[in-house]
Amino acid sequence: MSSIEEMEAYVATTPAAQIRVRYDSTEPTELGDLITAIQTHIAIGRLPELEAMFPEFAHCNPDNFEANPTPYHHSEETREAFKSICKKHLESEVPDADFEDHRNIARNGQWVFCGDEEEMQQLASANRETIIDVALTESGLDLTDLTKPFHAETIGTLNGAPVLFFKEQGIYAYQESAGSGFILEAWLTFPAYPLSW
């Protein structure tokens, strides 16, 4: 049994409150399989109490799409400005070799979620022109969850807050206000987890 299968079994058989305690006490860099398992169970609607305990992942439930088709806490204007800053940096500052290293992880690394094979291959084949658009997401992490374990450089500012690039991981990230609990991200390794995640 793989580690993700073990984690999905754990989530399926453990009270949601206990899962929340484990989630809150685990280092962000070690949350990958747990987040995947939580999102998977919410997506298939198997555990409604899990969605109640993890509202930051409610957007994974397809039943919520129609009511909230763009489940973002950042405005569309902010999302578009973030994408513009990231695209400009990607085009002018990320060497071809570095970009290809990240896309190799996208094709061969551990995927964040499991869509059908055709969908996943399309995501894994994104290029410089499309990757920021397809990889844009909003997570329930705080920006410090990334800046503590990983080194970042500031590549721009948006609404008075820095837009960061984590070169080794290939992560673009932005948080409008400290402690808001929501950050905009775009992973150059999408749909796979970044290096050291």
N, C-alpha and C positions, 0 to 999 in steps of 0.2 A: 504494500500500500504506500503511495507517495505521501509526502508531507502535506500537500493540499488536500488529499483524500482523508487523511487523518484529521486535519483541521475541520473539514466539512462534517465529518462524523461527530467531532467534539461539539460543534455549534448545534447540530441537530439533536443532541442528547443532553445539553447543559442549559439550565435556566438562564434566561436572557440577562437577569441582573448579575449573575456570576460572570457571564461573558463580558459585561460592561466593566466590571472590576478588573478583569484580566486585561482588557483593552486599555483602560486608563493607566494601568501600572506597567505596561510594556513599553520599552524603548521604541520610538517611531520607526527606526531602521529595521526592527524585528517584527513589524506588524503585517508584512505583506500577505502571508497565507491566511492570517486571521481576517484581514479586511476582505480578501477574495471570498472566503467562506461566508462571511456575513452578507456581502453584496449578493452572492449567489442565492442564498436562502431567501433574502428579501425579494430578489428578482422573480423567483418562482412562486412567491406568495405562500410558502410553506409555513412560515413562522411569523404571524402578525405581531406577536409580542416583541419580536426582535426588532421590527421596524419602529415600534413605539419606543424601544430602549435606545435605538440608534437613529434619531431623526436626520442626522447628517447624511445618511445613506438612503433616505426615503425616495430619492430620485431614481433609484435602481428598480423600483417597482413599476412595471409597465402601466398599472392601473392609475398611476399618478401623472402619466405623460399628458393626457388630454386636459386635465385640470391645471397643470403647470407645465406647459410644453417647453419652457426654458427655465429649468430649475436652478437659476443662478441667483446669488445674493449681490453680485456686482451688476451694474447696469450694462445695457448693450453698448453704450458709448464707451464705457470703461473697458469692456472686453475687446472691442474693436481697436482701441488705442493700445492696449496691451499686445494684441496680435501684431499690430503695425511695428511696435518697438522690437518685438522678437524677430519678425521677418527681416527687418533692416539689419539687425545684428547677425542673424543667421547667414544672410546673403554676403555681408562684407567682412565678418570677423571669424567665422568658423571654417577652418581649412577642410578641404575635401576629405582628407584622410580621417580627420576626427568625425566628420559627419557620417562617413561610411562605417566607422567603428560603431557608432550608435545605431545605425540602421541594421548592421549585422546582428546586434543584440535584439533588435525588433523582430528580425526573422527567425532567430534561433534561441532567444531567451525564454523565460517563463512569462506567459501572457497574463495580463491583469484579469481578464475574464475570458470566457469561452463562448464565442459566437459560433456560427457554422463555419466550416472550413473556408468557404469562398469569401465570406465577410472578413475573416481574420487575415487571409492572404492579401486582400485588398488593402487593409490597414497596414500590414507589414510592408507593403510595396510603396507606401507614400514617399514622395521625394521632397526636395528643398522647397518647391513651390506649394506643396499641399500639406506638409507635416504639421505646421502650426495650426491650421484650420481643423484638421482631423484630431489632433492631440489635445486641443484646448479642453480643460476640465476645471472644475472647482472642487477642492477637497476640504474636509473638515479639520485639517491640520492647522496649526499655527505656524507662522513663518519661522519661528525659532526652532521648530521641530526639524527644519532643514538646515538652518544656519549653525546650530550647535554641532551636529556631526560632520557637516560638509562645508567646504570652502566655496565662497561665492564672490563674484565681482558685480558691481553695479554697472548696468549698461544703459540706464536711463531713469527718468522719474515720471511718475504719473500721479496726478492729484496730490503732489507733495510727498509721495512715498516712493522708495526705490523699486525699480524692476531689476531683479537679480538673475544672473546666469551661473549655474553650477557646472563648470566646464567638464569635470571628470564624469559626472552623472548625466550630463546633457539635459539639465532641467532649467526651464525658465520659470520664474515664480514672482508673484506680486501679492502683497496684502495691503488693502486700502487703509486699514487702521490696526494698530497693534492690539492683539488680544481679541480680535473679532471672531476668530475661530474659522475663518474661511479665506483660502488663498486661491488665486488663479494660477494654474500651472499649464505648461506644455512640455511634454517629455519628447526628446528626439528619439528615444527608444520605443515610443508607443507603437504597438500595443503591449510591449513587454516592459517589465519593471526595469528601472535604471540600474546601472552598476552599483553594487554595494547596498542595494535596497533590502 
